[in-house]
Amino acid sequence: MEFFQSFFSPNLQNFDPWTSVLNSWYALKTVSIMDVVDILIVSYILYRLMKLLKDTSAARLAKGIIWLLLIFVVASFAQLTTISFILRSSLGIGVTAAIVIFQPELRRLLEQLGKGNISGLLVSADDPDATEAAIDATVAACADMSKTKTGVLIVFERKERLGEIVATGTVIDAVPSSELLKNIFFKNSPLHDGALIMRAGKIHAAGCVLPLSGSQTLSRDLGTRHRAAVGMSESADSVLVVVSEETGAISVAIGGMLKRHLSPDVLRKVLEAELITDNKTEKRRISVLRSIWKGGAGK
């Protein structure tokens, strides 16, 4: 601690880093077992909170707060008085603001703790084989539902989890298959009129409500399903697949852009390029996306 206090001290003329490091080394000898346990408990709690935030859109707010803290540290070290004063004043009400902003996430954490369901806070890791199987099932189902003009809206999660969107639907947690997808989107099914969430290669939830896009550049002949796909792609890094109920056309929405009238083969290439990426496939991914997205959005 003495090392960091000396390091961030405005008076650096008499600062001896080797002496501070040596004093810090001697200070480590006074650390007890309970101090280690205390640090481990705090670290575990922070880890769980980070896992919880990763499952919601609040992760972006948390990143913004971290950036403000880093700017405050740099400004204090560089003696930027005005910036330091503004940030210090803002941090004074930061705790209250954080409670208000993260109220849904904190409530969920307390509910999970009350139920003793700590494992429910964990997020499943992506499995390339499971993702590839989900792509196969999606392409096969969309090809069939395109012929029957069955409306489809499928969301493939990526790094940004959609916990808040999942909460609006029904959790299924099932292995995807072409038959299961067609049953879910069958027009007499109770879950057909909503979005299906694919997470880590599995059908995580269905009947979910997505935010609509407010873009004025979208074609006027697009319905609610397509506008919801574009809206979700604008607010998250998800990949969305849409089948029109009027025309049977297959579309994909990524990053606020909508590409329509895709064949099943092209749909497979887009999903593989976006969802199954590594160092070996990165060049192929860029080539595929350039050829598919050429021509602009909403066309």
Rosetta blueprint (number, residue, H / E / L):
1 M L
2 E H
3 F H
4 F H
5 Q H
6 S H
7 F H
8 F L
9 S L
10 P L
11 N L
12 L L
13 Q L
14 N L
15 F L
16 D L
17 P H
18 W H
19 T H
20 S H
21 V H
22 L H
23 N H
24 S H
25 W H
26 Y H
27 A H
28 L H
29 K L
30 T L
31 V L
32 S L
33 I H
34 M H
35 D H
36 V H
37 V H
38 D H
39 I H
40 L H
41 I H
42 V H
43 S H
44 Y H
45 I H
46 L H
47 Y H
48 R H
49 L H
50 M H
51 K H
52 L H
53 L H
54 K H
55 D L
56 T L
57 S L
58 A H
59 A H
60 R H
61 L H
62 A H
63 K H
64 G H
65 I H
66 I H
67 W H
68 L H
69 L H
70 L H
71 I H
72 F H
73 V H
74 V H
75 A H
76 S H
77 F H
78 A L
79 Q L
80 L L
81 T H
82 T H
83 I H
84 S H
85 F H
86 I H
87 L H
88 R H
89 S H
90 S H
91 L H
92 G H
93 I L
94 G H
95 V H
96 T H
97 A H
98 A H
99 I H
100 V H
101 I H
102 F L
103 Q H
104 P H
105 E H
106 L H
107 R H
108 R H
109 L H
110 L H
111 E H
112 Q H
113 L H
114 G H
115 K H
116 G L
117 N L
118 I H
119 S H
120 G H
121 L H
122 L L
123 V L
124 S L
125 A L
126 D L
127 D L
128 P H
129 D H
130 A H
131 T H
132 E H
133 A H
134 A H
135 I H
136 D H
137 A H
138 T H
139 V H
140 A H
141 A H
142 C H
143 A H
144 D H
145 M H
146 S H
147 K H
148 T L
149 K L
150 T L
151 G L
152 V E
153 L E
154 I E
155 V E
156 F E
157 E L
158 R L
159 K L
160 E L
161 R L
162 L L
163 G H
164 E H
165 I H
166 V H
167 A L
168 T L
169 G L
170 T E
171 V E
172 I E
173 D E
174 A E
175 V L
176 P L
177 S L
178 S H
179 E H
180 L H
181 L H
182 K H
183 N H
184 I H
185 F L
186 F L
187 K L
188 N L
189 S L
190 P L
191 L L
192 H L
193 D L
194 G L
195 A E
196 L E
197 I E
198 M E
199 R E
200 A L
201 G L
202 K E
203 I E
204 H E
205 A E
206 A E
207 G E
208 C E
209 V L
210 L L
211 P L
212 L L
213 S L
214 G L
215 S L
216 Q L
217 T L
218 L L
219 S L
220 R L
221 D L
222 L L
223 G L
224 T H
225 R H
226 H H
227 R H
228 A H
229 A H
230 V H
231 G H
232 M H
233 S H
234 E H
235 S H
236 A L
237 D L
238 S L
239 V E
240 L E
241 V E
242 V E
243 V E
244 S L
245 E L
246 E L
247 T L
248 G L
249 A L
250 I E
251 S E
252 V E
253 A E
254 I E
255 G L
256 G L
257 M E
258 L E
259 K E
260 R E
261 H E
262 L E
263 S L
264 P H
265 D H
266 V H
267 L H
268 R H
269 K H
270 V H
271 L H
272 E H
273 A H
274 E H
275 L H
276 I L
277 T L
278 D L
279 N L
280 K L
281 T L
282 E H
283 K H
284 R H
285 R H
286 I H
287 S H
288 V H
289 L H
290 R H
291 S H
292 I H
293 W H
294 K L
295 G L
296 G L
297 A L
298 G L
299 K L
